[in-house]
Amino acid sequence: MLFLIADQASETLVNQPVGELKMSFFEMAVKGGIIMIPILLLSIIAVYIFFERYFAIKNASKEDPLFMERLKDYIHAGQLEYAQTLCRQTDNTISRMIEKGITRIGRPLSDIQTAIENVANLEVARLEKGLPTLATVAGAAPMIGFLGTVIGMIQAFYDMANAGSNIDVQLLSSGIYTAMVTTVAGLTVGIIAYFAYNVLVARVERVVYQLQARATEFMDLLNEPVN
């Protein structure tokens, strides 16, 4: 029976004009059926999270090269109010972390370091907002696509069973389209979301490194002797 279907398919393709084989992207997506709706929604969510988080992390990673030098001058001069004002004016991830450390000056260094680490953890958690959802999209989209594959194959076999001996490729095309289109769509969204997730994770790790470096530099600054 499978050979009969293959023969009919090849015969149809041979006899069909080339122009009729053309299909737009929208028409192909529609043939994927209702399963394409959640895949489309997941793709929109993934695109939104990626660009929103990308620019948020990019802004967080910006750093004034003179910030630590000016801060050092203020702290050594005992002008802690000016140092706090500088942090508020700079207003980025690093400055918010350092500002918390400045408010703890006068306490044991362990207390200052703990306060800095707590703020740094909060800042990193804020940057990672949406990343678990993006990871979920990367895993869920291919699974939904495979669900569409199963539904499409069930539909194709159901149509085959109802057709009896009058099997026609056109009759089976609906189920096969659903199976193939949803698989491709799910894998495409999943792969793109996976790469997007890893790009954002790498950029967050870069910000974490910056926070660790500046926290160490600030603690060393407090240990420096004042001339």
C-alpha positions in Angstrom: 0.0 0.0 0.0 2.8 2.4 0.8 4.3 1.7 -2.6 1.0 2.6 -4.2 0.9 5.9 -2.3 4.4 6.7 -3.4 3.6 5.9 -7.0 0.5 8.1 -6.9 2.5 10.9 -5.3 5.3 10.8 -8.0 2.6 10.6 -10.7 0.9 13.7 -9.2 4.2 15.7 -9.1 5.1 14.8 -12.6 1.7 15.7 -14.1 1.3 18.9 -11.9 2.5 22.2 -13.5 5.6 23.7 -11.8 3.8 26.9 -11.0 1.3 25.1 -8.8 4.0 23.8 -6.5 4.7 27.3 -5.2 3.5 28.0 -1.7 3.8 31.1 0.4 5.2 31.0 4.0 1.7 32.0 5.4 0.0 29.2 3.4 2.4 26.7 4.6 2.0 27.9 8.3 -1.8 27.6 7.9 -1.4 24.0 6.8 0.2 23.3 10.2 -3.2 23.6 11.8 -4.1 24.8 15.3 -0.9 23.6 16.8 0.9 26.5 15.0 -0.9 29.0 17.3 1.0 28.0 20.5 4.2 27.8 18.6 3.6 31.3 17.2 2.9 32.6 20.7 6.1 31.0 22.0 8.1 32.6 19.2 6.6 36.1 20.1 7.4 35.6 23.8 11.0 34.5 22.9 11.6 37.4 20.7 10.3 39.9 23.2 12.3 38.4 26.1 15.5 38.3 24.1 15.5 41.9 23.0 14.1 43.3 26.2 16.7 41.5 28.3 19.5 42.1 25.8 19.2 45.9 26.0 18.6 45.8 29.8 21.8 43.7 30.3 23.7 45.9 27.9 22.7 49.0 29.9 23.7 47.3 33.1 27.1 46.4 31.8 28.0 50.1 31.0 30.7 51.4 33.2 32.3 54.8 33.7 36.1 54.3 33.6 36.6 57.2 36.0 34.0 56.1 38.5 36.3 54.1 40.8 39.1 56.8 40.7 36.7 59.6 41.7 35.2 57.3 44.4 38.6 56.6 45.8 39.4 60.3 46.1 36.1 61.0 47.9 36.5 58.1 50.4 40.2 58.9 51.2 39.1 62.6 51.8 36.4 61.4 54.1 33.7 62.9 51.9 31.2 60.0 52.0 28.2 62.2 51.1 29.9 63.1 47.8 30.7 59.4 47.2 27.1 58.5 47.7 26.0 61.3 45.4 28.4 60.1 42.8 26.9 56.6 43.0 23.3 58.0 42.7 24.3 60.1 39.7 26.0 57.2 37.9 23.0 54.9 38.7 24.0 51.5 37.2 24.4 48.0 38.6 27.9 48.6 40.0 27.2 52.0 41.5 24.1 50.7 43.4 26.3 47.9 44.8 29.1 50.3 45.9 26.6 52.7 47.4 25.3 50.0 49.7 28.9 49.4 50.8 29.5 53.1 51.4 26.5 53.3 53.8 28.2 50.5 55.8 31.6 52.2 56.2 32.5 52.2 59.8 31.3 48.7 60.5 33.4 45.6 60.3 34.7 44.7 56.8 32.8 41.4 56.9 29.5 43.4 57.3 30.4 45.6 54.4 31.2 42.7 52.1 28.0 40.9 53.0 26.0 44.0 52.2 27.7 44.4 48.9 27.2 40.7 48.0 23.5 40.9 48.9 22.9 43.9 46.6 25.0 42.2 43.8 22.8 39.0 44.1 19.7 41.1 43.8 21.0 43.0 40.8 21.9 39.7 39.1 18.5 38.2 39.9 16.9 41.2 38.3 19.0 40.8 35.1 18.1 37.1 34.9 14.4 38.0 34.9 12.7 36.2 32.0 15.6 33.8 31.3 13.8 30.8 32.8 10.8 31.6 30.5 13.1 31.7 27.5 14.6 28.3 28.5 11.1 26.9 28.8 10.3 28.1 25.3 13.5 26.5 24.0 12.3 23.2 25.4 8.5 23.4 24.9 8.4 24.6 21.3 10.0 21.3 19.8 7.7 19.2 22.1 4.6 21.0 20.8 5.9 20.6 17.3 6.3 16.8 17.8 2.8 16.8 19.3 1.6 18.3 16.0 3.5 15.5 14.2 1.7 12.8 16.1 -1.7 14.6 15.5 -0.9 14.9 11.8 0.0 11.2 11.4 -3.1 10.1 13.3 -5.2 12.3 11.0 -3.4 10.8 7.9 -4.0 7.2 9.0 -7.6 8.0 9.9 -8.2 9.4 6.5 -6.4 6.4 5.0 -8.6 4.0 7.0 -11.8 5.8 5.9 -10.7 5.9 2.2 -10.5 2.1 2.0 -9.0 1.1 -1.3 -9.6 4.6 -2.8 -6.4 6.1 -1.3 -5.3 9.4 -2.8 -2.3 11.5 -2.0 -4.5 14.6 -1.9 -6.6 12.9 0.8 -3.6 12.3 3.0 -1.9 15.7 2.4 -3.7 17.5 5.2 -2.4 15.2 7.9 1.1 15.0 6.4 1.3 18.8 6.2 0.3 19.1 9.8 2.9 16.6 10.8 5.8 18.1 8.9 5.1 21.9 9.2 4.6 21.7 13.0 7.8 19.8 13.4 9.8 22.3 11.4 8.2 25.3 13.2 8.7 23.8 16.7 12.3 22.9 16.0 13.0 26.3 14.5 11.5 28.3 17.4 13.3 25.9 19.9 16.7 26.3 18.3 16.5 30.0 18.1 15.3 30.3 21.7 18.1 28.0 22.8 20.8 30.2 21.2 19.1 33.4 22.5 19.1 32.0 26.0 22.8 31.2 25.9 23.6 34.6 24.5 21.8 36.3 27.4 23.4 33.9 30.0 26.9 34.8 28.7 26.2 38.5 28.9 24.8 38.1 32.5 28.0 36.2 33.5 30.0 39.1 32.1 28.1 41.5 34.4 28.7 39.2 37.3 32.4 39.3 36.6 32.3 43.1 36.6 30.4 43.1 39.9 33.0 40.8 41.5 35.9 42.8 40.2 34.5 46.1 41.4 33.5 44.7 44.8 37.0 43.4 45.2 38.4 46.8 44.2 36.1 48.6 46.6 37.2 46.3 49.5 40.8 46.8 48.7 40.2 50.6 48.6 38.9 50.4 52.2 42.0 48.6 53.2 44.4 51.1 51.6 46.2 53.4 54.0 45.2 57.1 53.8 48.1 59.4 53.0 
